[in-house]
């Protein structure tokens, strides 16, 4: 049986790792925009002009998932413990 402190720590580390990945992905798409667009348009046969919308949608969805499934449970557990 997992107690609340361990569960809080798990959600905290999950949130930290996922926020780090989100920041890394955002910086990568921003800094290496030309390289990333060339690679993705070649691999996925998508026009480079459409990729900005896909990147925005991906990063927005990932941010929402991190908030709902990592950060909110962590904050709720911190309030309880």
N, CA, C and O atoms as CSV, one atom per row, in Angstrom:
chain,resi,resn,atom,element,x,y,z
A,1,UNK,N,N,0.851,-1.189,0.000
A,1,UNK,CA,C,0.000,0.000,0.000
A,1,UNK,C,C,0.886,1.238,0.000
A,1,UNK,O,O,1.827,1.341,0.787
A,2,UNK,N,N,0.582,2.159,-0.874
A,2,UNK,CA,C,1.347,3.395,-0.983
A,2,UNK,C,C,0.708,4.446,-0.080
A,2,UNK,O,O,-0.499,4.680,-0.135
A,3,UNK,N,N,1.537,5.072,0.752
A,3,UNK,CA,C,0.976,6.134,1.585
A,3,UNK,C,C,0.989,7.458,0.816
A,3,UNK,O,O,1.558,7.557,-0.271
A,4,UNK,N,N,0.353,8.464,1.404
A,4,UNK,CA,C,0.146,9.728,0.702
A,4,UNK,C,C,1.447,10.484,0.424
A,4,UNK,O,O,1.545,11.184,-0.584
A,5,UNK,N,N,2.444,10.354,1.300
A,5,UNK,CA,C,3.713,11.047,1.055
A,5,UNK,C,C,4.412,10.502,-0.179
A,5,UNK,O,O,4.945,11.266,-0.984
A,6,UNK,N,N,4.412,9.189,-0.330
A,6,UNK,CA,C,5.046,8.577,-1.502
A,6,UNK,C,C,4.282,8.944,-2.769
A,6,UNK,O,O,4.891,9.262,-3.791
A,7,UNK,N,N,2.968,8.902,-2.712
A,7,UNK,CA,C,2.152,9.275,-3.871
A,7,UNK,C,C,2.369,10.740,-4.249
A,7,UNK,O,O,2.428,11.077,-5.431
A,8,UNK,N,N,2.486,11.609,-3.240
A,8,UNK,CA,C,2.770,13.014,-3.502
A,8,UNK,C,C,4.127,13.182,-4.168
A,8,UNK,O,O,4.268,13.970,-5.103
A,9,UNK,N,N,5.119,12.451,-3.694
A,9,UNK,CA,C,6.453,12.526,-4.293
A,9,UNK,C,C,6.434,12.021,-5.734
A,9,UNK,O,O,7.088,12.599,-6.602
A,10,UNK,N,N,5.699,10.963,-5.990
A,10,UNK,CA,C,5.604,10.415,-7.353
A,10,UNK,C,C,4.993,11.444,-8.294
A,10,UNK,O,O,5.526,11.692,-9.376
A,11,UNK,N,N,3.879,12.041,-7.889
A,11,UNK,CA,C,3.248,13.054,-8.741
A,11,UNK,C,C,4.140,14.286,-8.897
A,11,UNK,O,O,4.160,14.904,-9.962
A,12,UNK,N,N,4.872,14.645,-7.851
A,12,UNK,CA,C,5.784,15.778,-7.945
A,12,UNK,C,C,6.892,15.532,-8.955
A,12,UNK,O,O,7.192,16.402,-9.772
A,13,UNK,N,N,7.507,14.345,-8.906
A,13,UNK,CA,C,8.571,14.018,-9.852
A,13,UNK,C,C,8.022,13.874,-11.264
A,13,UNK,O,O,8.664,14.305,-12.222
A,14,UNK,N,N,6.852,13.278,-11.406
A,14,UNK,CA,C,6.228,13.175,-12.736
A,14,UNK,C,C,5.968,14.562,-13.317
A,14,UNK,O,O,6.237,14.803,-14.494
A,15,UNK,N,N,5.448,15.466,-12.503
A,15,UNK,CA,C,5.186,16.827,-12.966
A,15,UNK,C,C,6.483,17.521,-13.357
A,15,UNK,O,O,6.545,18.184,-14.392
A,16,UNK,N,N,7.515,17.373,-12.539
A,16,UNK,CA,C,8.795,18.010,-12.839
A,16,UNK,C,C,9.403,17.488,-14.137
A,16,UNK,O,O,9.882,18.270,-14.958
A,17,UNK,N,N,9.384,16.184,-14.323
A,17,UNK,CA,C,9.935,15.589,-15.545
A,17,UNK,C,C,9.133,16.020,-16.767
A,17,UNK,O,O,9.712,16.381,-17.791
A,18,UNK,N,N,7.818,15.987,-16.668
A,18,UNK,CA,C,6.983,16.366,-17.812
A,18,UNK,C,C,7.074,17.857,-18.134
A,18,UNK,O,O,7.034,18.232,-19.306
A,19,UNK,N,N,7.192,18.702,-17.131
A,19,UNK,CA,C,7.369,20.132,-17.386
A,19,UNK,C,C,8.722,20.372,-18.037
A,19,UNK,O,O,8.844,21.220,-18.921
A,20,UNK,N,N,9.740,19.632,-17.606
A,20,UNK,CA,C,11.049,19.730,-18.249
A,20,UNK,C,C,10.996,19.318,-19.710
A,20,UNK,O,O,11.579,19.984,-20.566
A,21,UNK,N,N,10.299,18.220,-20.003
A,21,UNK,CA,C,10.149,17.781,-21.391
A,21,UNK,C,C,9.355,18.790,-22.217
A,21,UNK,O,O,9.659,19.016,-23.389
A,22,UNK,N,N,8.349,19.389,-21.612
A,22,UNK,CA,C,7.571,20.412,-22.306
A,22,UNK,C,C,8.434,21.630,-22.630
A,22,UNK,O,O,8.363,22.164,-23.736
A,23,UNK,N,N,9.242,22.069,-21.675
A,23,UNK,CA,C,10.132,23.198,-21.923
A,23,UNK,C,C,11.172,22.858,-22.984
A,23,UNK,O,O,11.460,23.678,-23.856
A,24,UNK,N,N,11.735,21.656,-22.914
A,24,UNK,CA,C,12.713,21.231,-23.909
A,24,UNK,C,C,12.091,21.199,-25.300
A,24,UNK,O,O,12.687,21.687,-26.260
A,25,UNK,N,N,10.890,20.623,-25.412
A,25,UNK,CA,C,10.210,20.554,-26.708
A,25,UNK,C,C,9.903,21.951,-27.249
A,25,UNK,O,O,10.077,22.212,-28.439
A,26,UNK,N,N,9.450,22.835,-26.380
A,26,UNK,CA,C,9.137,24.201,-26.804
A,26,UNK,C,C,10.387,24.924,-27.287
A,26,UNK,O,O,10.368,25.584,-28.326
A,27,UNK,N,N,11.466,24.796,-26.536
A,27,UNK,CA,C,12.717,25.439,-26.943
A,27,UNK,C,C,13.263,24.836,-28.227
A,27,UNK,O,O,13.758,25.559,-29.092
A,28,UNK,N,N,13.177,23.518,-28.357
A,28,UNK,CA,C,13.686,22.853,-29.556
A,28,UNK,C,C,12.948,23.342,-30.802
A,28,UNK,O,O,13.565,23.670,-31.816
A,29,UNK,N,N,11.610,23.384,-30.710
A,29,UNK,CA,C,10.811,23.816,-31.857
A,29,UNK,C,C,11.067,25.289,-32.165
A,29,UNK,O,O,11.008,25.694,-33.326
A,30,UNK,N,N,11.345,26.083,-31.156
A,30,UNK,CA,C,11.591,27.503,-31.363
A,30,UNK,C,C,12.995,27.778,-31.902
A,30,UNK,O,O,13.158,28.516,-32.874
A,31,UNK,N,N,13.997,27.188,-31.275
A,31,UNK,CA,C,15.383,27.488,-31.634
A,31,UNK,C,C,15.783,26.821,-32.948
A,31,UNK,O,O,16.424,27.443,-33.794
A,32,UNK,N,N,15.405,25.561,-33.115
A,32,UNK,CA,C,15.787,24.806,-34.306
A,32,UNK,C,C,14.608,24.645,-35.262
A,32,UNK,O,O,14.363,23.557,-35.784
A,33,UNK,N,N,13.890,25.727,-35.482
A,33,UNK,CA,C,12.658,25.702,-36.269
A,33,UNK,C,C,12.882,25.176,-37.686
A,33,UNK,O,O,12.149,24.297,-38.139
A,34,UNK,N,N,13.872,25.698,-38.381
A,34,UNK,CA,C,14.108,25.284,-39.775
A,34,UNK,C,C,14.473,23.816,-39.881
A,34,UNK,O,O,13.925,23.094,-40.714
A,35,UNK,N,N,15.394,23.374,-39.043
A,35,UNK,CA,C,15.810,21.963,-39.048
A,35,UNK,C,C,14.645,21.041,-38.706
A,35,UNK,O,O,14.421,20.030,-39.371
A,36,UNK,N,N,13.909,21.403,-37.663
A,36,UNK,CA,C,12.788,20.574,-37.216
A,36,UNK,C,C,11.705,20.486,-38.283
A,36,UNK,O,O,11.146,19.414,-38.515
A,37,UNK,N,N,11.407,21.608,-38.935
A,37,UNK,CA,C,10.388,21.598,-39.989
A,37,UNK,C,C,10.823,20.753,-41.174
A,37,UNK,O,O,10.016,20.013,-41.737
A,38,UNK,N,N,12.089,20.854,-41.558
A,38,UNK,CA,C,12.577,20.039,-42.678
A,38,UNK,C,C,12.477,18.552,-42.364
A,38,UNK,O,O,12.030,17.764,-43.198
A,39,UNK,N,N,12.889,18.173,-41.172
A,39,UNK,CA,C,12.854,16.756,-40.792
A,39,UNK,C,C,11.421,16.251,-40.732
A,39,UNK,O,O,11.109,15.203,-41.299
A,40,UNK,N,N,10.552,16.980,-40.057
A,40,UNK,CA,C,9.170,16.519,-39.917
A,40,UNK,C,C,8.413,16.533,-41.236
A,40,UNK,O,O,7.609,15.636,-41.489
A,41,UNK,N,N,8.650,17.525,-42.077
A,41,UNK,CA,C,7.946,17.559,-43.363
A,41,UNK,C,C,8.427,16.419,-44.260
A,41,UNK,O,O,7.649,15.875,-45.043
A,42,UNK,N,N,9.702,16.058,-44.147
A,42,UNK,CA,C,10.220,14.936,-44.933
A,42,UNK,C,C,9.681,13.609,-44.417
A,42,UNK,O,O,9.250,12.764,-45.202
A,43,UNK,N,N,9.704,13.425,-43.111
A,43,UNK,CA,C,9.270,12.146,-42.536
A,43,UNK,C,C,7.765,11.920,-42.666
A,43,UNK,O,O,7.328,10.803,-42.946
A,44,UNK,N,N,6.982,12.958,-42.468
A,44,UNK,CA,C,5.524,12.812,-42.415
A,44,UNK,C,C,4.811,13.265,-43.675
A,44,UNK,O,O,3.583,13.201,-43.734
A,45,UNK,N,N,5.545,13.724,-44.694
A,45,UNK,CA,C,4.967,14.235,-45.939
A,45,UNK,C,C,3.897,15.302,-45.666
A,45,UNK,O,O,2.798,15.262,-46.220
A,46,UNK,N,N,4.250,16.244,-44.805
A,46,UNK,CA,C,3.369,17.355,-44.474
A,46,UNK,C,C,4.040,18.628,-44.967
A,46,UNK,O,O,5.255,18.787,-44.852
A,47,UNK,N,N,3.238,19.532,-45.518
A,47,UNK,CA,C,3.782,20.807,-45.988
A,47,UNK,C,C,4.319,21.606,-44.803
A,47,UNK,O,O,3.709,21.627,-43.733
A,48,UNK,N,N,5.461,22.262,-44.998
A,48,UNK,CA,C,6.093,23.010,-43.908
A,48,UNK,C,C,5.215,24.126,-43.371
A,48,UNK,O,O,5.327,24.487,-42.200
A,49,UNK,N,N,4.342,24.679,-44.205
A,49,UNK,CA,C,3.471,25.756,-43.735
A,49,UNK,C,C,2.424,25.257,-42.741
A,49,UNK,O,O,1.923,26.046,-41.940
A,50,UNK,N,N,2.083,23.977,-42.773
A,50,UNK,CA,C,1.095,23.410,-41.852
A,50,UNK,C,C,1.707,23.015,-40.512
A,50,UNK,O,O,0.978,22.813,-39.541
A,51,UNK,N,N,3.015,22.904,-40.443
A,51,UNK,CA,C,3.651,22.383,-39.243
A,51,UNK,C,C,3.525,23.305,-38.042
A,51,UNK,O,O,3.474,22.818,-36.913
A,52,UNK,N,N,3.473,24.615,-38.239
A,52,UNK,CA,C,3.312,25.526,-37.102
A,52,UNK,C,C,2.034,25.221,-36.328
A,52,UNK,O,O,2.037,25.221,-35.097
A,53,UNK,N,N,0.956,24.965,-37.035
A,53,UNK,CA,C,-0.309,24.641,-36.371
A,53,UNK,C,C,-0.204,23.310,-35.630
A,53,UNK,O,O,-0.723,23.173,-34.523
A,54,UNK,N,N,0.462,22.337,-36.232
A,54,UNK,CA,C,0.639,21.039,-35.575
A,54,UNK,C,C,1.507,21.166,-34.327
A,54,UNK,O,O,1.209,20.551,-33.303
A,55,UNK,N,N,2.575,21.955,-34.400
A,55,UNK,CA,C,3.432,22.156,-33.228
A,55,UNK,C,C,2.664,22.839,-32.113
A,55,UNK,O,O,2.767,22.449,-30.950
A,56,UNK,N,N,1.890,23.862,-32.469
A,56,UNK,CA,C,1.109,24.588,-31.475
A,56,UNK,C,C,0.087,23.665,-30.817
A,56,UNK,O,O,-0.099,23.701,-29.600
A,57,UNK,N,N,-0.572,22.841,-31.624
A,57,UNK,CA,C,-1.567,21.906,-31.100
A,57,UNK,C,C,-0.907,20.864,-30.195
A,57,UNK,O,O,-1.429,20.555,-29.124
A,58,UNK,N,N,0.225,20.325,-30.618
A,58,UNK,CA,C,0.941,19.326,-29.824
A,58,UNK,C,C,1.366,19.890,-28.473
A,58,UNK,O,O,1.125,19.278,-27.433
A,59,UNK,N,N,2.002,21.064,-28.497
A,59,UNK,CA,C,2.481,21.648,-27.246
A,59,UNK,C,C,1.323,22.038,-26.324
A,59,UNK,O,O,1.421,21.887,-25.107
A,60,UNK,N,N,0.246,22.530,-26.894
A,60,UNK,CA,C,-0.930,22.866,-26.087
A,60,UNK,C,C,-1.568,21.645,-25.458
A,60,UNK,O,O,-1.931,21.669,-24.282
A,61,UNK,N,N,-1.709,20.579,-26.227
A,61,UNK,CA,C,-2.286,19.349,-25.683
A,61,UNK,C,C,-1.395,18.743,-24.614
A,61,UNK,O,O,-1.882,18.269,-23.587
A,62,UNK,N,N,-0.081,18.759,-24.854
A,62,UNK,CA,C,0.854,18.204,-23.872
A,62,UNK,C,C,0.804,19.008,-22.574
A,62,UNK,O,O,0.821,18.435,-21.485
A,63,UNK,N,N,0.744,20.330,-22.692
A,63,UNK,CA,C,0.653,21.185,-21.508
A,63,UNK,C,C,-0.630,20.893,-20.729
A,63,UNK,O,O,-0.608,20.806,-19.501
A,64,UNK,N,N,-1.722,20.745,-21.429
A,64,UNK,CA,C,-2.991,20.446,-20.770
A,64,UNK,C,C,-2.945,19.101,-20.051
A,64,UNK,O,O,-3.431,18.981,-18.926
A,65,UNK,N,N,-2.367,18.094,-20.692
A,65,UNK,CA,C,-2.250,16.777,-20.063
A,65,UNK,C,C,-1.350,16.816,-18.832
A,65,UNK,O,O,-1.647,16.169,-17.828
A,66,UNK,N,N,-0.267,17.558,-18.898
A,66,UNK,CA,C,0.624,17.678,-17.738
A,66,UNK,C,C,-0.107,18.353,-16.586
A,66,UNK,O,O,0.007,17.924,-15.438
A,67,UNK,N,N,-0.850,19.397,-16.888
A,67,UNK,CA,C,-1.590,20.091,-15.832
A,67,UNK,C,C,-2.645,19.196,-15.192
A,67,UNK,O,O,-2.755,19.136,-13.968
A,68,UNK,N,N,-3.418,18.504,-16.019
A,68,UNK,CA,C,-4.536,17.718,-15.504
A,68,UNK,C,C,-4.072,16.452,-14.792
A,68,UNK,O,O,-4.605,16.110,-13.737
A,69,UNK,N,N,-3.094,15.758,-15.350
A,69,UNK,CA,C,-2.739,14.444,-14.821
A,69,UNK,C,C,-1.508,14.441,-13.914
A,69,UNK,O,O,-1.238,13.425,-13.274
A,70,UNK,N,N,-0.760,15.529,-13.836
A,70,UNK,CA,C,0.408,15.579,-12.964
A,70,UNK,C,C,0.328,16.698,-11.943
A,70,UNK,O,O,0.444,16.455,-10.742
A,71,UNK,N,N,0.130,17.916,-12.409
A,71,UNK,CA,C,0.223,19.060,-11.516
A,71,UNK,C,C,-0.978,19.184,-10.582
A,71,UNK,O,O,-0.804,19.454,-9.393
A,72,UNK,N,N,-2.173,18.997,-11.089
A,72,UNK,CA,C,-3.367,19.115,-10.242
A,72,UNK,C,C,-3.399,18.032,-9.162
A,72,UNK,O,O,-3.675,18.357,-8.007
A,73,UNK,N,N,-3.129,16.750,-9.481
A,73,UNK,CA,C,-3.081,15.758,-8.389
A,73,UNK,C,C,-1.984,16.055,-7.364
A,73,UNK,O,O,-2.174,15.837,-6.168
A,74,UNK,N,N,-0.832,16.556,-7.836
A,74,UNK,CA,C,0.249,16.897,-6.912
A,74,UNK,C,C,-0.189,18.001,-5.954
A,74,UNK,O,O,0.027,17.899,-4.746
A,75,UNK,N,N,-0.804,19.055,-6.487
A,75,UNK,CA,C,-1.259,20.161,-5.636
A,75,UNK,C,C,-2.342,19.686,-4.672
A,75,UNK,O,O,-2.347,20.073,-3.504
A,76,UNK,N,N,-3.260,18.849,-5.156
A,76,UNK,CA,C,-4.319,18.336,-4.287
A,76,UNK,C,C,-3.737,17.494,-3.159
A,76,UNK,O,O,-4.180,17.601,-2.015
A,77,UNK,N,N,-2.751,16.661,-3.468
A,77,UNK,CA,C,-2.130,15.841,-2.430
A,77,UNK,C,C,-1.322,16.695,-1.451
A,77,UNK,O,O,-1.288,16.396,-0.258
A,78,UNK,N,N,-0.676,17.748,-1.941
A,78,UNK,CA,C,0.059,18.637,-1.044
A,78,UNK,C,C,-0.888,19.350,-0.075
A,78,UNK,O,O,-0.523,19.616,1.071
A,79,UNK,N,N,-2.089,19.653,-0.532
A,79,UNK,CA,C,-3.071,20.300,0.351
A,79,UNK,C,C,-3.569,19.334,1.418
A,79,UNK,O,O,-3.879,19.741,2.538
A,80,UNK,N,N,-3.645,18.051,1.066
A,80,UNK,CA,C,-4.144,17.043,2.006
A,80,UNK,C,C,-3.075,16.653,3.016
A,80,UNK,O,O,-3.354,16.517,4.207
A,81,UNK,N,N,-1.854,16.476,2.536
A,81,UNK,CA,C,-0.780,15.975,3.406
A,81,UNK,C,C,-0.217,17.053,4.247
A,81,UNK,O,O,0.695,16.807,5.037
